[in-house]
């Protein structure tokens, strides 16, 4: 999504993309926090979340604990603004246990062709 917004800024579709993202009922951000955001991505994410605030749901999945999200965003001021929109009024589900991918891999890896 963030890369698409960067491309949209270059080819003139940026505002159209922001409007589309604002209208989505449920936006899913998967694998949040795998890399520190650069400045353009931070600003784009804030714009998206600000446009969606109060109008749609945003689901964020991450293996990174919430207390580390601030550092993953990278800029103190923008991190405060982004996390205010993400975490305020959020429902948090902290899952524990082995990954389902690991469990499924164990089921299939033991099968040998005959």
N, C-alpha and C positions, 0 to 999 in steps of 0.2 A: 504494500500500500504506500509506504513512504517513498520507495523508489519510483513508483508510478506518479506520485505527486511531483517529484523532482522533474520527471520527464514532462509532465503536464505544465510545469512552470516554464519550461524551455519552449514547448510547442504551442502554448496559448490555451491549453485545456484546464489549467489549474483551478480556476473558479468553478468551472463546470464539474470537475471531479469533487471539489469540496461540497458543492450542493448535493451531488449524488450521495456522498458519504453521510451527509447530514440527514438525508431522508431514509436511510436504511433503518429498519426496525431493530435489528440486532447486529451489531458489529462484533466480530470475533477477532481478537488479536492473540494469535497462538505463539507459543515459545517466546514470550516476552523476556527481554533482558539478556539475550544470548550475547549481545555485543553492546558496547557503549554507543549511544546515539551521537551523531555529529550535529553541528549547530542547525543545519537546514532541517534535518529530521526532527529535532526537538521542537523547532518552531512549527513545522507542519503538523506534528502530533498534537501540539497545544491547540492549533487552529481547528483541527478535526474534533477534538474533544470539547472545545468551547462551543463549536457550532452544534454539536449533538447534545450538549448539557440540557437535561430536562426534557428531551424529546425522544430519545431512543435508549435502548440498553446496549451496554458494552460489556462483553465477556473477555476477560484476560486470563490466559493460561500461562503458567511459568513454573519452572523448577527453581527459580531464584526466590528466596524468601523476601517478603515485602519490605523488610527492614534494609534490604540491599538495593531496592529499586532506585532510591535517590542517587546512589553512586552510579548505577547503570545509565541513568539519564545524562549525568555528566555536568550539568550547569545548575548551580544551586537555586537561582531565581526561577528558571524555567522548570526545574524539577519540582519545586514547591507548587507552582501553578498546575503542572500536569497531574501530580499526585493528589492535589486538592480535588480535581475533577474526577480522577479515577477511584480514589479510595473513599471519598466523602459519600455517605449513603450506600456504600457497597456491602454486599454480602460476601463474606470470605469463606471458602471451603478449603481447608487444609487437609490434603489427603496424605495418608501414610501407607507404607508397604512397598512391595516390589512393583516395578513397572509391569503393566499387562503385556507389553512387547516382549519383555524377558520371559514371562510365563508362557506366552504363545510360542516363542522361539524354542523353549525347552520341549514343548509338546511335539513340535515338528522335527527337531534335530535328532531325536532318538529313533525316528522311523528310518529304517534302511530298506532300500529296494531289494526285492527278491528275484 
